[in-house]
Amino acid sequence: MAEVSGLLSKMTVDLSSGQDTPNYQMVLGDQRVDMNRVIGSSIKLIYTGEIHCQHCNRLTKKSYSGGFCFPCSQKLAQCDLCFMKPETCHFDKGTCREPEWGQAVCMQDHIVYLANSSGIKVGITRIGQIPTRWIDQGASQAIPVFKVKTRYQSGLVEVMFKAHVSDRTDWRKMLKGPAPELDLPAIRDQLLAECQQDIVALQQQFGQDAIEVLSAESVVTIDYPVMHYPTKISSFNFDKTAIVEGELQGIKGQYLILDTGVINIRKFSGYHIAMVTE
């Protein structure tokens, strides 16, 4: 048996060149555990009762905005509504919570993509977050469709596509098995045709180099390390159950799939966890 402990962060993922299966590592403070090797073995996750803010590290009774204390959730730009809804960006109005952070993170190239996780969806991510973003969402297939210059522009393009396809993943459906394969290039081409007038309008507003259509990208396929998918989804919550244990049957998205239920690791960022493995 081996035990490691520390503050939980979302699992790191790596998709090596030429491979379809991502490699997962559990992050507990400064310690890393190769989770692919643990699949098929029993694990135990123990919540010790402490939650620390991911930004300032202070103790907090409750986690806000995915791993922050309340003060940080109110002052950090990454916790502002506009980060989740970039079409509402207010940087140009001079009211960004952290202008330097916004310049470094939001004012860089973003990708608008189509993915197949629980069905077709549109999403956005910084160009350097591919394919991590797709893996975190549990996508079985994904394809870039636009490259844009800012996060704000990516939000406008996403809103345009949202009139035709969803921007959400049904996590329960995603965890029940691989999504049926879709012809993403055909769906992309159909959406581009349906949105042609809106695309031209955005290019006229920001410039063609700012709203670049990616019409020749290939589909990326992702095969998750899962031995068995659950037929019924039962989810664990550390706020209600301090000990989560069972046989690790697979990993998809940021979820551990146990024979006893599933748990979203990312949801509990900042929680102090001890993990025991065989």
N, C-alpha and C positions, 0 to 999 in steps of 0.2 A: 504493500500500500504506500502511496505517496501523497503528501499534503502540501499545498501551497496556499498562500493567502495574500490579500491585498485589495486595493480599491479597484472595482470592476470597471472596465471600459469595453466598448464594443469590440467584438472579435476582429482581428486583422485578417485580411484575406489576400491570397495571391493566386493568380491564374498564370502559370508558367507558359511560355511560348510553345505552341504546338499541342497543348493539353486542354481538355474540356472541363476537368474536375478541379475546383478551387481547393487550395490548402488553407485550413483555418488554424488560427492560434488564439487561445484564450489569453486575455490580458488582465493580470492581477497585479496592480502596482507596476513595478519594474520587472515582473516575472512573466514569462511566456510559456504556454503549454501547447504542444502540437496536438490538436484535437482530432485530426483524422486518424491518428494511431490509437485513439481511445475508443473509437467506434467499435461496438461489440462487447465493450467492457462495462462494468458497473461504475457509476460515479455518484458522488454526493456533494451538493452545494449547500453551504451553511451560511446564512446571513447572521452576522455577529451583532447587529443592532445599530451600527454606525453608518451614517451617510455623510459624505464629504462633498462639498462643491467642487466641480471639476476645474473651475477657474481660480478661486481663491483658497480652496482647500479647507475652509471653515466647516465645522460641524453644523448640520442642519437637520431638523426633525422631518423635513419633507423635501423631496426633490422637485424642482420646477424646471420646465422647458427642457426636459431630457437630461438632467444631471447637474443643476445649478441651485445655489441658495436663492432665496427670494430677492435680496438686493442685487445680485448679479443678473438675475433674470430680468430686472427692470432697467439695467444700465448697459448691458452688452448688446452690441448690434446683432450678433448671431441669434439672440433671443427675441428680437423685434419681429413683429408680424410680417414685415416686408421681406424677411429672409425666407419665410414659408410661402409668401405670395409676392414674388419679385416684381410683378406688374404694378405693385403699390409702392415701389421704391421712391424715397423722398430725398435721395442724396443731393440732387440738383437744387432742392429747396434750401439746402444748408441745415437740415435738421437731422442728419444721420447721427446716431448715438456715438459712433466712433468713426469719424471720417477717414482716418489713416487705415483702419481695419477694412472699411468699405472699399477704399481705393485698392488695397492689396488683394481682397477676396472677390468683391463683386465686379470690379472694373477689369475683368480679364475674360479671356475666351471661354464661352460655355457651349455645350452641346445640347441640342434638343433631340430626343431620341424616341423611338418606338420600342416597346418591350412586351414580351409575352410572359407573364407570371401566373396570373389567374385568368388570363385573357389579354386582349390588346390594351395597352395603355400608352399614354404619352408622358414623358418626364424630362427633366432638365438636370444637368450637372456640370460642374467645372470640368474642363477638358482633361485635367490631370487626374480626375476621379474615375476614369474609365479603365477597366471594367468593374472597379470596386463598387460603384453605385448600383450597377445591375445585379451583382452578386448579393449585396445587402438587401435588395428588394426581392430576391428569390426568382429572378427572371431566368427562364429556360432559353430564351432567345432575345436578342436585342440588335438594333441597327441605328446608327446615327443618321439624322435627317437634315439638321441645320448646324452650322457653326456660326455663332454670333459673338459680338464684341463685349457685351456686358450681360450681367445677370438680369437687369431690367429688360433688355431686349429679349432674352430667353423667355421671360415671363409673358411678354406680349405674344410671342410665337406659340407658347404653350396654350395660352387662352384661345388663340385662333384654332388650334387643333382640338381643344376640349369641347368645341361645339359639335365635334363628330365622334370622338372617342373619349373614354374615361381617363382620368389622371390618377386613379386609385387602384390598389391591389387588394383583393379579397384574401386576407392572410389565411383564413381557414381553408379556403379552396386551394390556395397555393401549397399548403402543408399536406394536402391529401394525395399529392402525386405530381408528376411532371405535367405541365400544361400541354394540351394537344397542339401539335406543331401547326404554325401558321405561315402563310406566304407573306413575310414582312415586306419584301420589295414591292409586291403587288399592292399591298395595303398602303405603303408609302406613296407609290405613284398615284393611287386613287385619291389620297388626301391632298397631295400636291396639286392635282388637277382641280379638286373641289375648292381649294383655298387660293387658287391662282391670283385672283383679284386682290385679296388681302395681303398676299406675299408681295405683290408689286407695290402696293401702298406702303408697306413697311420698308421696302427697299428704297422707295422714293423719299421716305422720311429720314432714314438713317444712312442710306448709301448701300449699293449692292455688296460692297466688300464687308459691310457690317452684318448683313443678313445673307449668309452664303448657303445655298442649297447644296446638299451633299447627295448627289443622285447616283453615285457609283460605289457606295460603301457596301461591304459584304456583311452578311448576318453573322453575329457571334453566337455560338451555342454553348450552353453551360450545363454540365452534368454533375449534379450535387452528390456528395458522398453520403448516400442514404441506403441502408440495408432494407429497412421496412418503413413504409409510410403508414401513419395511423388512419384507421377507418372512422374513428370518432375523435374530435379535437377537444382535449381538456387542457387548459392552460394554468400554469403556476404563477403565483404572485408572491414575491418575498414579503410584501407588506402584510400578507395574510398567512403565509406558510414559510417559516424560517428555514426549514430543511427541505430540500428538493433532492430526491434520489431515485435511481433506477438504472436500467441498462441503456446506454447511449446507442440509439439505433440509426442516427444520422444527423446531419446538419444541413439546413437550408435557409437562405437569407441570414438573419441574425438569430435564428431559432435553433435551440438544441431539441432534438426529437428523442424523447425517452419512451420506454415501454409503459411508463406511468403518466405521461403527459408531455406538454411542450412548454418551453420558456423562452421568452424574448430577452436575450442577453443585453441588447442595446438599451432596453427600457429601464434597466437598473444600473446605469452608469453612475459611479460614485458610491455605490453600496460596498461596504467592506464584506468580502466573501472569502470563506475558506473552501477550497475544493479538494476533495479526496478521491483519488483514482486507484484502480487496482495496479 
